[in-house]
Amino acid sequence: MRFMMIVKGNEDTESGAVPSEEELAEMGRYNEELVKAGVMLDGNGLLETAKGAKVRYQGKGKTTVVDGPFTETKELIAGYWIIDVKSKDEAIEWARRIPFVEGEVEIRKVAEPEDFGDSYTPEIKEAEDKLREEIAKQHKS
């Protein structure tokens, strides 16, 4: 099962400060552990919200764009990993090993087809599989 480990943003991540060489090296070693264990699917840090935007939906076809920065740091995401592990407990164990001194990481299960019950019809599955194949072709290097 796939889980997303979401690094919560804070004043430091919003300041635009770059991690130190030591912090980047520690994170690199942690990522290497994830890769060697065969559980890491993806992971990235995110730049501060001043370089982003929010799109708000207000009815069919009605949107509003709000440019960053955003003031509520408790609602922000500073980075993430997507890992493939056997259980939520295993995801928690990996999260405990992240080399952070302070902060917060939220762990969320990634939705799988079986999580959608009867709504996930064979036709929807077939269309989804085709999209995933197309994505894989586009990003093959």
N, C-alpha and C positions, 0 to 999 in steps of 0.2 A: 504494500500500500504506500501511496505517495503522501508525503506531508510537506507543507511549506513552513519553514521556520522564518518568522518575520521579525526583523530587527526594528524595534520601535525607535522613532526619532526623538531627539531632545535638543536642547539649546546648542550643544556642541556640534551635532550633525547639521543643524540649520545655519551655523555660522559660516559654513563653507571651508572650515579648517580641514586641511589635508592630514590624514593619519601619518604618524612618524614612520620612519624606515623600520624601526623595531616592531611597531604595531602591524605594519604590512607583512613583515616576515613571519610574525606569529600567526597571522590569519592565513598566510600561505601554507604554513605547516599544518594548520587545522584542516584546510581544504585538501591538502595532500592526504591526510588521514582518511577523510571522507571518500576520496577517489580510490585510494588503495583498498578500502573496505568494500568498494563497489556500490556505495549507496548514494553518491552525489549525482544528481541529474542536471542541476543548474544552480547558479548562485551569482549574485552581483550586489555591489553597493549602489546606492542611488545618490545623486547629487542633491543639494539643498533645493527646497521648494521654490526658491526665487527663480530657478531655471525651469519651472514646470507650470502647469495649469490644471484647473479642474473644469470638467464639463458637467453641468447640472441639467437633468432632464425634468421637464415640467409639462408633461403631456406629449402625445404622439407628435414627433417632429419639432418640438419646441425645446431648444437648448439655450443655456447661458454659459459663457466661458468666463472663468475667473482666473486671472493670472496670479502666480505666486508672487511673493512669499505668503505662506499661510501662518496664522498666529497661534493656532492650537497645536503645540508640539506633541501633546499626548496622543493625537490622532494621526501622527505622521509615521511613515515607513522610511527607514534609512537604508534598508537592504534586505536580502532574503537568500535562502537556500531552498531548493526543492530536493528532497531526499526520498529514496525508495527503501523502506524498511518493513519489518514484519509486524510492527505494532506501534501504538502511540507511546507505550513505555520505552521502546527502543529510540523513538524520535526524541523523547525527553532526555534520555541518556546522552544522545549526541548533542543536544542543546546545552546540557550541563558542561560539556567539554569546550564550548566556545571560549576563546581566550579574552573575555571581556572582564574588566575590573568593576564596571557598573553598567546599568542599563536594564533593558527588558527584551525578551524574545518571546513572541507569541507563536504557538504551534497550532496549525490548522490542517486537517485532513483535506487532501485534494479530492474533489468529487469524482467518482468513477461511474460508469454507465449504470451499474446495479443500484446506485444510490437514487436514481430517478424512477425506479419502479416501472410500471406499465407505460408511462409517458415516453420512455426511451424505446421506441418501436424499432423493428428490424430495418425499416426504411431510413430512420434517423441514424441508426448505427452505421448503415452502409454509406450514407452521405458523409458522416463524420470520419469514417475510415478513409474515404477518398480524399477528404481535405487533409488529413494527417499525411497521407502518401504524397500529396502535392507539396506540402510544407517540407517534407523530408527531401524531395527532389530539388526544390528551390534552394535549400541550404546545404546541399551536399558539396563538400569542397575537395 
